[in-house]
Amino acid sequence: MRKLSLIVAPIALVLGIVLWTVLVVISLWSQRQQLDRTAVALAKIDAIANLRKDMAIRKWADTLGGIYVNESKMSNVESLDEQERLVATRGTGEILKLVSIAPIHILLAIQDISHKTYGTKERLTSLQLRNRANAPDEWEADALKALQGGAEMATEALPQQAGGHGLLRVMIPMKMDKECLECHRDTLVPVGGLRGGAAISVDLNTYRTAQEPAWRTIQYWHFGIWLLGLTTIYAFWFFSRRRAAEQAKQEADRRENEAAFAAMAEGAVITDAQGCILWVNDAFCTIYGYMRNEVIGQNPRILKSGRHDAAFYREFWRQLTQTGRWRGEVWNMRKSGEVFPEELSVQALRDPDGRIVRFISIFSDITERKGNEDELQKKRQQLEESEARLRELAEFLQTVREEERTRIARELHDEMGQALTALRIDLGWLRNKCSPLGAPMVERVGSALGVVEHSIVSLRRISEDLRPAMLDSLGLAAAVEHHVEQFSQRTGIPCRLNMNREEFDLDDRLATAVFRVVQEALTNVARHAEASEMSVEINETDDGIRLTMRDNGCGFSGAHDKKTFGLLGMRERISMLGGRLEIDSQPSQGTCITGWLPHRKAIQT
């Protein structure tokens, strides 16, 4: 990231532009130098060609031994006075003066014409002068020494002067031929030895001017390449900068995620596709007791406790590789050897091709929770046992209560009823016998007889409330029907009764429960419902008895039934027999109580 940040820094863009510009300038300069070298090479070729041509002409003239030319056409050349002269007559009668010129004279004449016509300056020079005009200058003297040393030629490109493009100077050797001995014998130069040199000076302007179109093309190309390079550098810098920003954001996100993982209270593990541990957080080290460097590169199987068999781990890997996730409880072992439970969640990470590349595991030590769950399970079991004992006690008390009610009702009916009946008979006889005693006595006895009769009615009502004799003698249907009639008479609330049997063949406990539920429901309607009508349905099916009691009273909220002991008693009575009770009530919408009791329930008493 540091290297990438250096690349995308603005100064890097400036340095890149400067470096690219320098490279383009260097390339342009090297191309210019190459063009100059090419111009020099071409000039050198032409110069050598001219010199060799002149040497060929001189050699040709040597083979002839000299040439006669019109003396008037010949410029005054030093040593020309020593040459042989002739007088010739033309066919026209014109008299011509001819002079014999040596090959050197021909060569000098050709060089003079070349200089005047083409600007090419050629010179003949020697270290042993016969003509002072041919005295060598400093460069020519050095060139002659180089030729004496065995060089085939000597060249020099002079620097560009103001207003020109520089000069190229070339010198080739002039060897002593046999023909030359006639004039240069006194130099003591042997045949084949170096007698002097033929030098030529060429203006490079022509050659460099010929290079200008190529030079402009090279400049245009370099300018285009420079612009293209600048565009490429900027594009590279721009995309590198954006890429660096993305990588910086990804790095920041990674560090943030890593910090979040490291700060989690839960343990975190990252492994590769083969399960080799790549990274763990601090919570992992705290929970397991390992140092980070002790587990990096290890396989998580070092944490196995031995409580799970091979089938467990096969199913674990099957589900993880197929669905990409697994969640559950695992027993693992700390470094200390302590086995503990953990809640583990494993998620597989896949690449764009769908191959699993990483596994991320998040786990938490649930030893304390397991202990709490075990303790809670024990408490729940104890509560269930207590509830069962309480239910048994309630059922026992309910049975005892029913038996006590039955006994009291029977004693009231048999003993008190018989006593009050006998007393009523005696008072009736006494009232008939005390007429002679006067009206007051008769009225007094009649009043006592009325009290006894009222007591008999109250005793019958109390006895019925405690335990309807009709329930034991005539059965459930008759008892419920009689009780509903008594309810309507006492409260003035019409009550419809529907039963799908004329008589129900039920055991005493079930019949008593059904009657008591109906009795409690009617009592609640009379006390609290403020209803104008009510209905009771009792239907026997193959599997049990279904009760439905509806009223159009004021109703109550769902939470109110928790404080109504009558409803709680109904629930407990039906629950003890293995049934269920549902109460549906809303304020101002009446109440519907639905109950169901199975035919038989094995209850241990």
C-alpha positions in Angstrom: 0.0 0.0 0.0 2.9 2.4 0.8 4.4 1.8 -2.7 1.0 2.3 -4.3 0.5 5.5 -2.4 3.8 6.7 -3.6 2.8 5.9 -7.2 -0.5 7.8 -7.1 0.9 10.9 -5.2 0.6 14.1 -7.3 4.4 14.5 -7.2 4.6 11.1 -9.0 2.6 12.5 -11.9 4.9 15.5 -12.2 8.0 13.3 -12.0 6.5 11.0 -14.6 5.8 13.9 -17.0 9.3 15.4 -16.4 11.0 12.0 -16.9 8.9 11.3 -20.1 9.8 14.7 -21.5 13.5 14.2 -20.8 13.4 10.8 -22.5 11.6 12.3 -25.5 14.1 15.2 -25.7 17.0 12.7 -25.4 15.5 10.6 -28.2 15.0 13.7 -30.3 18.6 14.8 -29.6 19.9 11.4 -30.5 17.9 11.4 -33.7 19.4 14.8 -34.5 22.9 13.5 -33.8 22.2 10.5 -36.0 21.1 12.8 -38.9 24.2 14.8 -38.4 26.4 11.7 -38.5 24.5 10.6 -41.6 25.2 13.9 -43.2 28.9 13.7 -42.3 29.0 10.1 -43.6 27.4 11.1 -47.0 29.7 14.1 -47.3 32.6 11.8 -46.5 31.6 9.4 -49.2 31.2 12.2 -51.7 34.6 13.7 -50.7 36.4 10.4 -51.0 34.7 9.8 -54.3 35.8 13.2 -55.6 39.4 12.7 -54.4 39.6 9.3 -55.9 38.2 10.6 -59.2 40.9 13.3 -59.2 43.6 10.8 -58.4 42.3 8.6 -61.3 42.5 11.6 -63.6 46.0 12.4 -62.4 47.0 8.7 -62.9 45.6 8.8 -66.4 47.6 11.9 -67.1 50.7 10.2 -65.8 50.3 7.4 -68.2 50.3 9.9 -71.1 53.4 11.7 -69.8 51.7 15.0 -70.0 49.2 17.0 -72.2 49.7 20.0 -74.4 47.0 22.7 -74.0 46.4 26.2 -75.3 48.7 28.4 -73.3 46.2 31.3 -73.4 43.6 29.1 -71.7 45.9 28.2 -68.9 46.2 30.3 -65.8 49.6 31.4 -64.6 50.6 28.5 -62.4 53.9 28.3 -60.6 56.5 26.1 -62.4 54.5 26.4 -65.6 57.5 28.4 -67.0 59.6 25.4 -66.9 57.3 23.4 -69.1 57.9 22.6 -72.8 56.1 24.9 -75.4 55.2 24.3 -79.0 53.7 26.4 -81.8 50.9 24.7 -83.8 48.9 25.9 -86.8 45.2 25.0 -87.2 43.7 24.0 -90.4 42.2 27.4 -90.6 45.7 28.9 -90.4 45.3 30.0 -86.8 48.6 29.9 -84.9 48.3 28.3 -81.4 50.8 28.4 -78.6 50.8 25.2 -76.7 52.3 24.4 -73.4 52.9 21.0 -71.9 51.3 20.5 -68.5 52.1 17.8 -66.0 49.4 15.7 -64.3 49.6 17.9 -61.3 48.7 20.9 -63.3 45.6 19.0 -64.6 44.7 18.1 -61.1 45.0 21.6 -59.8 42.9 22.9 -62.7 40.2 20.4 -61.9 40.2 21.3 -58.2 40.0 25.0 -59.1 36.9 24.4 -61.3 35.3 22.2 -58.6 35.8 24.9 -56.0 34.4 27.7 -58.2 31.5 25.6 -59.5 30.5 23.4 -56.6 32.1 25.0 -53.6 34.3 22.1 -53.0 37.7 23.1 -51.9 40.4 20.6 -52.8 44.1 21.0 -52.0 47.3 19.1 -52.7 49.9 19.3 -50.0 53.2 17.7 -48.9 55.6 17.6 -46.1 58.3 18.3 -48.7 57.2 21.3 -50.6 58.0 22.3 -54.1 55.2 24.9 -54.1 54.8 27.2 -51.1 51.2 27.7 -51.9 50.6 24.1 -51.1 52.0 24.4 -47.6 49.9 22.3 -45.1 48.0 24.0 -42.3 47.9 22.5 -38.8 45.2 19.9 -39.6 46.8 18.9 -42.8 50.1 18.5 -41.1 48.5 16.2 -38.6 46.7 14.4 -41.3 49.9 13.8 -43.3 51.6 12.4 -40.1 48.6 10.1 -39.7 49.0 8.9 -43.4 52.7 8.4 -42.8 51.7 6.2 -39.8 49.8 3.9 -42.2 46.3 5.4 -42.1 44.3 5.0 -45.4 42.7 8.4 -44.9 42.3 11.2 -42.4 39.0 13.0 -41.7 37.7 15.7 -39.4 34.3 17.3 -39.0 34.7 20.9 -37.9 32.2 22.3 -35.4 29.4 24.5 -36.8 30.5 28.0 -37.3 28.2 31.1 -37.2 26.1 31.3 -40.3 27.1 27.8 -41.5 26.8 24.1 -40.8 30.4 23.2 -40.3 33.0 21.6 -42.7 34.1 18.1 -43.4 37.8 17.7 -44.2 39.1 14.5 -45.8 42.7 13.7 -46.9 43.8 10.6 -48.9 47.5 9.8 -49.5 49.3 10.6 -52.8 51.8 7.8 -53.5 55.1 8.2 -55.4 54.7 6.7 -58.9 57.4 6.1 -61.4 56.0 8.9 -63.6 56.4 11.3 -60.6 60.2 10.6 -60.3 60.9 12.9 -63.2 59.8 15.9 -61.2 60.1 14.7 -57.6 63.3 12.7 -57.6 65.0 15.2 -55.4 62.5 14.5 -52.6 64.1 11.1 -52.2 60.7 9.5 -51.7 60.8 5.9 -53.1 58.2 4.6 -55.5 55.1 3.6 -53.5 56.1 5.9 -50.7 54.0 8.8 -49.4 54.7 11.9 -51.4 51.9 14.0 -50.0 48.1 14.1 -49.7 45.0 15.3 -51.5 42.7 17.1 -49.1 39.1 18.3 -49.7 36.9 20.5 -47.6 33.1 19.9 -47.9 30.4 22.3 -46.6 28.0 20.2 -44.7 25.1 22.7 -45.3 23.9 20.8 -48.4 23.8 17.5 -46.7 22.2 18.8 -43.5 19.6 20.8 -45.5 18.7 17.5 -47.3 18.0 16.1 -43.9 15.5 18.8 -42.9 12.3 17.0 -44.1 13.3 13.9 -42.2 14.1 16.0 -39.2 10.7 17.7 -39.2 9.0 14.3 -39.6 11.0 13.1 -36.6 10.0 16.2 -34.6 6.3 15.7 -35.4 6.6 12.0 -34.5 8.3 12.8 -31.2 5.7 15.5 -30.4 2.9 13.0 -31.0 4.7 10.3 -29.0 5.2 12.8 -26.2 1.5 13.7 -26.1 0.6 10.1 -26.3 3.0 9.4 -23.4 1.5 12.2 -21.4 -2.0 10.9 -22.0 -0.9 7.4 -21.0 0.9 8.6 -17.9 -2.1 10.7 -16.8 -4.5 7.8 -17.5 -2.2 5.4 -15.6 -1.9 7.9 -12.7 -5.7 8.5 -12.7 -6.7 4.9 -12.7 -3.9 4.0 -10.2 -5.1 6.8 -7.9 -8.7 5.5 -8.2 -7.5 1.9 -7.6 -5.4 3.1 -4.7 -8.5 4.8 -3.2 -10.5 1.6 -3.6 -7.7 -0.4 -2.1 -7.4 2.1 0.7 -11.1 1.8 1.4 -10.9 -2.0 1.2 -7.9 -1.9 3.5 -9.7 0.4 5.9 -12.8 -1.8 5.8 -10.6 -4.9 6.3 -8.9 -3.3 9.3 -12.2 -2.2 10.6 -13.6 -5.7 10.2 -10.5 -7.2 11.7 -10.7 -4.8 14.6 -14.4 -5.6 15.0 -13.6 -9.4 14.9 -10.7 -8.9 17.3 -12.9 -6.9 19.7 -15.8 -9.4 19.8 -16.5 -11.2 23.0 -17.2 -14.3 20.8 -14.3 -16.2 19.4 -13.6 -16.0 15.7 -11.5 -18.3 13.4 -10.7 -18.0 9.7 -9.5 -21.1 7.9 -8.7 -21.9 4.3 -10.6 -24.4 2.2 -8.7 -27.3 3.7 -9.4 -26.2 7.2 -5.9 -24.8 8.0 -6.2 -21.9 10.6 -5.2 -18.6 9.1 -6.3 -16.1 11.8 -7.9 -16.1 15.3 -9.0 -13.2 17.4 -8.2 -12.4 21.0 -11.4 -13.9 22.3 -10.3 -17.3 20.8 -7.0 -17.1 22.7 -8.9 -16.2 25.9 -11.4 -19.0 25.6 -9.1 -21.8 24.6 -5.9 -20.6 26.4 -3.7 -20.9 23.3 -1.3 -18.2 22.0 -2.1 -17.0 18.5 1.2 -18.4 17.0 0.4 -21.8 18.6 -2.7 -22.3 16.4 -1.9 -20.5 13.2 -1.3 -23.1 10.5 -2.9 -25.9 12.6 -6.1 -27.8 11.9 -9.1 -27.2 14.2 -9.1 -30.9 15.0 -6.6 -30.1 17.7 -9.6 -28.6 19.6 -11.6 -31.9 19.5 -12.9 -33.1 22.9 -13.7 -36.7 21.8 -17.3 -36.4 22.7 -18.5 -36.4 19.1 -18.1 -39.5 16.9 -17.0 -39.6 13.2 -20.7 -39.6 12.0 -21.2 -36.2 13.7 -18.2 -34.7 11.8 -19.2 -36.3 8.5 -22.7 -34.8 8.8 -21.1 -31.5 9.8 -18.9 -31.3 6.7 -21.7 -32.5 4.4 -24.0 -29.8 5.5 -21.3 -27.2 5.5 -20.1 -28.0 1.9 -23.6 -28.4 0.5 -25.4 -25.4 2.1 -22.3 -23.3 3.0 -23.3 -22.9 6.6 -23.6 -24.9 9.9 -24.9 -23.9 13.3 -25.1 -25.9 16.4 -23.5 -26.8 19.7 -20.1 -28.5 19.9 -18.1 -29.8 22.8 -14.4 -28.9 22.4 -11.3 -28.9 24.6 -9.2 -26.1 26.0 -5.4 -26.2 26.0 -5.7 -27.1 29.7 -7.6 -30.2 28.8 -11.0 -28.9 30.1 -13.9 -29.9 27.9 -16.5 -27.2 27.5 -19.6 -26.6 25.3 -19.7 -23.8 22.7 -22.3 -22.5 20.3 -20.7 -22.6 16.9 -21.7 -20.9 13.6 -19.6 -21.6 10.5 -20.0 -19.8 7.2 -18.3 -20.7 3.9 -16.9 -18.0 1.6 -16.9 -18.8 -2.2 -15.0 -17.2 -5.1 -16.8 -16.1 -8.3 -16.6 -19.6 -9.7 -18.4 -21.0 -6.6 -15.4 -22.7 -5.0 -15.0 -22.5 -1.3 -11.9 -20.5 -0.4 -12.4 -19.6 3.3 -14.4 -20.7 6.3 -15.3 -18.1 9.0 -16.3 -19.6 12.4 -17.9 -17.6 15.2 -18.4 -19.3 18.6 -19.2 -18.5 22.2 -18.5 -20.3 25.4 -21.9 -21.5 26.7 -20.6 -23.3 29.8 -22.4 -20.8 32.1 -25.6 -21.0 30.0 -25.5 -24.8 30.0 -25.2 -24.7 33.7 -28.1 -22.3 33.9 -30.1 -24.5 31.5 -29.4 -27.6 33.6 -30.4 -25.7 36.7 -33.5 -24.4 35.0 -34.3 -27.9 33.8 -34.1 -29.1 37.3 -36.2 -26.3 38.6 -38.7 -26.9 35.8 -38.8 -30.6 36.6 -39.3 -29.8 40.3 -42.0 -27.3 39.3 -43.7 -29.9 37.2 -43.5 -32.4 40.0 -44.9 -29.8 42.4 -47.7 -29.0 40.0 -48.4 -32.6 39.6 -48.5 -33.1 43.3 -50.7 -30.0 43.7 -53.0 -31.2 41.0 -53.2 -34.5 42.7 -53.9 -32.7 46.0 -56.5 -30.5 44.3 -58.1 -33.5 42.7 -58.0 -35.3 46.1 -59.5 -32.2 47.8 -62.1 -31.9 45.0 -63.0 -35.6 45.5 -63.1 -35.2 49.2 -65.2 -32.0 48.8 -67.7 -33.8 46.5 -67.8 -36.7 48.9 -68.3 -34.3 51.8 -71.0 -32.4 50.0 -72.7 -35.7 49.1 -72.5 -36.8 52.8 -73.8 -33.4 54.1 -76.5 -33.3 51.5 -77.6 -36.8 52.3 -77.6 -36.1 56.1 -79.5 -32.9 55.6 -82.0 -34.7 53.3 -82.3 -37.8 55.4 -82.1 -36.5 59.0 -83.0 -32.8 58.9 -85.6 -33.4 56.2 -87.2 -36.2 58.1 -87.1 -34.1 61.3 -88.6 -31.1 59.7 -91.3 -33.2 58.0 -92.2 -34.9 61.3 -92.3 -31.4 62.9 -94.6 -30.1 60.1 -97.0 -33.1 60.6 -97.1 -32.5 64.4 -97.7 -28.8 64.0 -100.5 -29.5 61.5 -102.1 -31.9 64.0 -101.6 -29.3 66.8 -103.1 -26.5 64.8 -106.2 -28.7 64.3 -106.4 -29.5 68.0 -105.9 -26.0 69.4 -109.1 -24.4 67.9 -110.8 -24.4 71.3 -107.9 -22.4 72.7 -108.8 -19.5 70.5 -107.7 -17.8 67.3 -104.4 -16.4 68.7 -103.2 -19.9 69.5 -104.2 -21.2 66.1 -102.5 -18.3 64.4 -99.3 -18.9 66.4 -99.2 -22.6 65.5 -99.9 -21.7 61.9 -97.0 -19.3 61.8 -94.7 -21.9 63.2 -95.9 -24.4 60.6 -95.1 -21.8 57.9 -91.5 -21.5 59.2 -91.1 -25.2 59.2 -92.4 -25.5 55.6 -90.0 -22.6 54.5 -87.2 -24.4 56.3 -88.0 -27.6 54.4 -87.8 -25.7 51.0 -84.5 -24.0 52.0 -83.1 -27.4 53.2 -84.1 -28.9 49.8 -82.4 -26.0 47.9 -79.3 -26.2 50.0 -79.1 -30.0 49.6 -79.5 -29.6 45.8 -76.7 -27.0 45.7 -74.4 -29.3 47.7 -75.1 -32.4 45.7 -78.2 -32.7 43.5 -79.9 -36.0 44.4 -81.2 -36.0 40.9 -77.6 -36.4 39.5 -77.2 -39.6 41.4 -80.7 -40.9 40.9 -81.8 -39.7 37.4 -78.4 -38.9 35.7 -76.6 -36.0 34.2 -79.2 -34.9 31.6 -82.1 -34.6 34.1 -79.9 -32.9 36.7 -78.7 -30.3 34.2 -82.2 -29.7 32.8 -83.6 -29.2 36.3 -80.7 -26.9 37.2 -81.2 -24.8 34.0 -85.0 -24.4 34.8 -84.2 -23.4 38.4 -81.6 -20.8 37.0 -84.2 -19.3 34.6 -86.8 -19.1 37.4 -84.5 -17.5 39.9 -82.7 -15.0 37.5 -85.4 -14.4 34.8 -82.7 -15.0 32.1 -84.0 -17.3 29.3 -81.6 -20.3 28.9 -81.8 -22.7 26.0 -80.5 -26.2 26.6 -79.5 -28.5 23.8 -78.3 -32.1 24.4 -77.7 -34.8 21.8 -78.6 -37.5 24.3 -81.6 -38.1 26.5 -79.2 -39.7 29.0 -75.4 -39.8 29.2 -73.7 -43.0 30.2 -70.8 -41.5 32.1 -68.9 -42.4 35.2 -69.7 -40.5 38.4 -66.5 -38.4 38.3 -67.0 -37.2 34.7 -70.8 -36.6 35.2 -70.0 -34.5 38.3 -67.4 -32.5 36.5 -69.8 -31.7 33.6 -72.5 -30.7 36.0 -70.2 -28.5 38.1 -68.9 -26.7 35.1 -72.4 -25.9 33.9 -73.4 -24.9 37.4 -70.3 -22.5 37.7 -71.0 -21.0 34.3 -74.6 -20.3 35.2 -73.5 -18.8 38.5 -71.0 -16.5 36.8 -73.7 -15.3 34.3 -76.1 -14.6 37.2 -73.5 -12.7 39.1 -71.4 -10.8 36.5 -72.6 -11.1 32.9 -75.7 -8.8 32.9 -76.9 -11.0 30.0 -80.4 -11.1 28.6 -80.2 -14.7 27.2 -77.9 -17.7 27.4 -77.5 -21.1 25.8 -76.0 -24.4 27.0 -75.0 -27.3 24.6 -73.9 -30.7 25.7 -72.8 -33.1 23.0 -71.4 -36.6 23.5 -69.0 -37.9 20.8 -67.1 -41.1 20.4 -64.0 -39.6 22.2 -65.6 -37.5 24.9 -68.1 -34.8 26.0 -68.1 -31.3 24.4 -69.6 -28.3 26.3 -70.5 -24.9 24.8 -72.0 -22.1 26.9 -72.7 -18.7 25.4 -74.2 -15.5 26.7 -74.7 -12.0 25.3 -73.5 -10.2 28.4 -70.9 -7.5 29.1 -67.9 -9.9 28.6 -64.5 -9.3 30.0 -60.9 -8.8 28.9 -58.5 -11.8 28.4 -56.5 -10.9 31.5 -59.6 -10.8 33.8 -60.0 -14.6 33.9 -56.7 -14.9 35.8 -58.4 -13.3 38.8 -61.7 -15.2 38.5 -61.5 -18.2 40.8 -64.6 -19.7 39.3 -63.1 -19.9 35.9 -59.8 -21.2 37.4 -61.8 -23.8 39.2 -63.5 -24.8 36.0 -60.1 -25.1 34.2 -58.5 -27.2 37.0 -61.6 -29.5 37.2 -61.5 -30.2 33.5 -57.7 -30.4 33.4 -57.6 -33.0 36.1 -59.8 -35.2 33.9 -57.5 -34.7 30.9 -59.7 -32.2 29.1 -59.3 -28.7 28.0 -61.3 -25.4 28.4 -61.3 -22.4 26.1 -62.8 -19.1 27.0 -63.5 -16.5 24.3 -64.7 -13.1 25.6 -64.4 -9.5 24.7 -65.9 -6.5 26.4 -69.5 -5.8 25.4 -69.5 -8.9 23.1 -70.5 -11.7 25.5 -68.7 -14.8 26.5 -68.3 -18.3 25.0 -66.9 -21.1 27.1 -66.0 -24.3 25.3 -64.9 -27.4 27.1 -64.0 -30.9 26.1 -63.5 -34.0 28.4 -62.4 -37.4 27.3 -64.5 -40.4 28.3 -61.8 -42.1 30.4 -58.7 -40.7 32.0 -56.4 -42.8 34.1 -56.0 -40.8 37.3 -54.0 -42.0 40.2 -55.8 -41.2 43.5 
